[in-house]
Every structure is written in structure tokens, then in C-alpha cells.
Amino acid sequence: MPAPIRVAVLGATGSIGTQTLEAIAALGPDRAVVVALSAHSDEEGLLAAARAWPVAELALSGASARDPRVVHGGAEGLVRLVERCGADVVVNGVAGAAGLLPSLAAIRSGARLALANKETMVMAGSLVMDEARRRGTRVIPVDSEHAAVFALHERFGADSIEELVLTASGGVFRDRPLGSFGSITVAEATRHPNWSMGAKITIDSATMANKGLEVIEAVRLFGIAPERVKVLVHPQSRVHALVRTTDGTLYAQVSEPDMRVPIQNAITWPALEPCAFGRLDLAGARLEFSEPEAARYPLLDLAYEALRSGEGACVAYNAADEVAVEAFRSGTLPYLGIARVVEAVLAGRWPARVATFDEVLAADAAARAAARNAVKGIHV
């Protein structure tokens, strides 16, 4: 019998992390074990997660640890954890741009990267994929849409695929009258109709910035032109993605909206194993699809604009959205201001190519400064 897969779970107390631990528990200790866990600031949650895996190394990346069992601290400590834990698979569920360096550390350690941190690909996709090829390892997407495309892409091959179609739930405001968007509150924007996710990604789902980031990620992951990546609103969230092959046929990946399915598949890849989650009975089900409305979701069009402008603009898109969403959550920016901030930042001059990770981080810092200035000019 082969040795269990050694898994590091970054962002273990968040939505992706907790579902990863559930998936590993369902696989059983003969198939997968946890060798490392991290959280940003939730030390209590980290220690609770560690009770099931007492030998796992622990890191707290965003706060000072009180418990001596947490042996790695800060952003540098998170990278050290990845470098030293000896994982076969690193599941990166870290939120935001902070996930880039742990992703890079995972690849450089030779681990397979199970990637839920889309910012890694948005900010530095070509650099990350080049690094993975040099190290002889793989980046396996965990986002439901990209995991679906990955499975279909592996089945048909790049040369047989004409188009990718990513689906979007449409978020909590997909049916809300546009005239009322000026009064949207944080509490309203953080109630997703289909998925249980963190506050930032739930707001991004409402604005469809999340889908914009996923379009950029798909272009980087699969080496496909932006105009060959489409988005459809699918309120039921059961069809996660489709590919159109060169004969014109559409193939879909269909399951219940349960992140534990793509998480398990990323851990056990290339093996496809029995899964306790996500089984769907289509009898009586209704599946609807529609084009996203530009007026309702301006951040989706802005993502395509960033792709046309180049790699620096994609870095800027992500950074500006992070700053704008945080300002909205803190009460200093209205909901409609999120798109205005991103649009203002993209109007700046950004490099068509970012050739090094230092250049990525420099563009990110410049975009955040520009976004903070833009926020100041928009009043609640």
C-alpha cells in the first residue's frame, strides 16, 4: 500500500481550509495525513484544527502566537512552514495577495500546489506556471470552475478545446433592481445565495469581481486567449464550467455546489477516487443560463480590460479590488464605489509584462497606493 499523501493546509480556519480538513478526514489516514496547518490570526481556531493532527507544524501568519505549539510566525514564517514541512500537496486557501509567496514556496519545495488562492495566478500566473514546469510539479486548481475546466482540459487536451465557459451564480444581487444599488449594505453583500464563503469573496461574487479574477486565472492556467473565455450566469451553481471542443460540442462538469469535491480531487490527483460529497440527482432539476448584465457587473468587463492591457494591469485589478472591498467593509466606500476605484486605478499606466516576482510586488504596492487615493475621492 502506498504511503499516505502528506498535506499542508494553508488558511486552515477559513472556508477552504475547513472543507479541506473534512475531505481529508473522509479519505482516511491511510490515504492522506495533515503535516502542516496555518491561519492568519485565528489562533484558537488553528489549535482546534490541530487537535486531530497533533504532529502537524503550525503557523500564524498575521498575529503573534501565544501558544508555543505555533512554531512559525508572520508572512516569513508561513513560507518557512511550507518549505520545511515535507508536504506532497500544499492546499493554498490563503486569502488575497498574501497567498502568492506561499504558492511559490510550495512549488519550489517540489510539492503539488492545490490552488484556491486565485490571486497567485492573477498577479503572477506566467511566472508561477514557468516555475512549476522547471520544478517538475503541477498546479491543480481547487476553485470549482477551474477544477471543472482542469478535468475537461485533461480529458480533451488543449488542441481540442475551442472555448472555455465559466459559470457564475450571479451573487446575492442578481435579481435586485439596479436603481437600489446605491443603498446596498455590507450585511446584504455578504449573504451568498448558494455558497458558504468568507466576506471578501462573497462581496466579490456580488460584484462579479470574483468571476473577473477567475477569467484572468483561466487565461493563465490554461494558456488560452481572453476572447475564448466566456462567462454565463447560472443561478443553480450545479454546472461549474463547460468546454467547447473544436467540433462545436459543449461538455459540462456537473455536481452539487460542494467545494470538497474539487479539493479531494486535487489531493488525490491523478487518481480519481470515490467521494462522499457533491452527488447530484438531476431528476426534477432546473438549469438556467444567461449572459451577465454589464450594468450590474461592471467589474467583469474591467477584468477583460485588464487582460487586454497586460500583466501589470491584472496585478492592479486585483490590488484595487482588495483595497476597495476593504474600504466598503469598513464603511468608507459605498458599494458602487468598488467598481469606480478599480476603474480609476486601471486608468493608470501599468507594465504590459512583469518579468520578475519583485516587479509583481512593486506593481501591487503601486496599485494599492493608487486605490487608497481613489477611495478618498469617493464619499459614502
Residue, then its C-alpha position, 0 to 999 in steps of 0.5 A: m500500500p502506498a504511503p499516505i499523501r502528506v498535506a499542508v493546509l494553508g488558511a486552515t480556519g477559513s472556508i477552504g481550509t475547513q472543507t479541506l480538513e473534512a475531505i481529508a478526514a473522509l479519505g482516511p489516514d491511510r490515504a492522506v495525513v495533515v503535516a502542516l496547518s496555518a491561519h492568519s490570526d485565528e489562533e484558537g481556531l488553528l489549535a482546534a484544527a490541530r487537535a486531530w493532527p497533533v504532529a502537524e507544524l503550525a503557523l500564524s501568519g498575521a498575529s503573534a502566537r501565544d501558544p508555543r505549539v505555533v512554531h512559525g510566525g508572520a508572512e516569513g514564517l508561513v513560507r518557512l512552514v511550507e518549505r520545511c514541512g515535507a508536504d506532497v500537496v500544499v492546499n493554498g486557501v490563503a486569502g488575497a495577495a498574501g497567498l502568492l509567496p506561499s504558492l511559490a514556496a510550495i512549488r519550489s519545495g517540489a510539492r503539488l500546489a492545490l490552488a484556491n488562492k486565485e490571486t497567485m495566478v492573477m498577479a503572477g500566473s506566467l511566472v508561477m506556471d514557468e516555475a512549476r514546469r522547471r520544478g517538475t510539479r503541477v498546479i491543480p486548481v481547487d476553485s470549482e470552475h477551474a477544477a471543472v475546466f482542469a478535468l475537461h482540459e485533461r480529458f480533451g487536451a488543449d488542441s481540442i478545446e475551442e472555448l472555455v465557459l465559466t459559470a457564475s451564480g450571479g451573487v446575492f444581487r442578481d435579481r435586485p433592481l439596479g436603481s437600489f444599488g446605491s443603498i446596498t449594505v455590507a450585511e446584504a453583500t455578504r449573504h451568498p445565495n448558494w455558497s458558504m464563503g468568507a466576506k471578501i469573496t462573497i462581496d466579490s461574487a456580488t460584484m462579479a469581481n470574483k468571476g473577473l479574477e477567475v477569467i484572468e486565472a483561466v487565461r493563465l492556467f490554461g494558456i488560452a486567449p481572453e476572447r475564448v473565455k466566456v462567462l454565463v450566469h447560472p443561478q443553480s451553481r450545479v454546472h461549474a464550467l463547460v468546454r467547447t471542443t473544436d467540433g462545436t460540442l459543449y461538455a459540462q462538469v456537473s455536481e452539487p455546489d460542494m467545494r470538497v469535491p474539487i479539493q479531494n480531487a486535487i489531493t488525490w490527483p491523478a487518481l480519481e477516487p470515490c467521494a462522499f460529497g457533491r452527488l447530484d440527482l438531476a431528476g426534477a432539476r432546473l438549469e438556467f443560463s444567461e449572459p451577465e448584465a454589464a450594468r450590474y457587473p461592471l467589474l467583469d468587463l474591467a477584468y477583460e480590460a485588464l487582460r487586454s492591457g497586460e500583466g501589470a494591469c491584472v496585478a492592479y485589478n486585483a490590488a484595487d479590488e482588495v483595497a476597495v472591498e476593504a474600504f466598503r467593509s469598513g464603511t468608507l466606500p459605498y458599494l458602487g464605489i468598488a467598481r469606480v476605484v478599480e476603474a480609476v486605478l486601471a486608468g493608470r499606466w501599468p507594465a504590459r509584462v512583469a518579468t520578475f516576482d519583485e516587479v509583481l510586488a512593486a506593481d501591487a504596492a503601486a496599485r494599492a497606493a493608487a486605490r487608497n487615493a481613489v477611495k478618498g475621492i469617493h464619499v459614502 
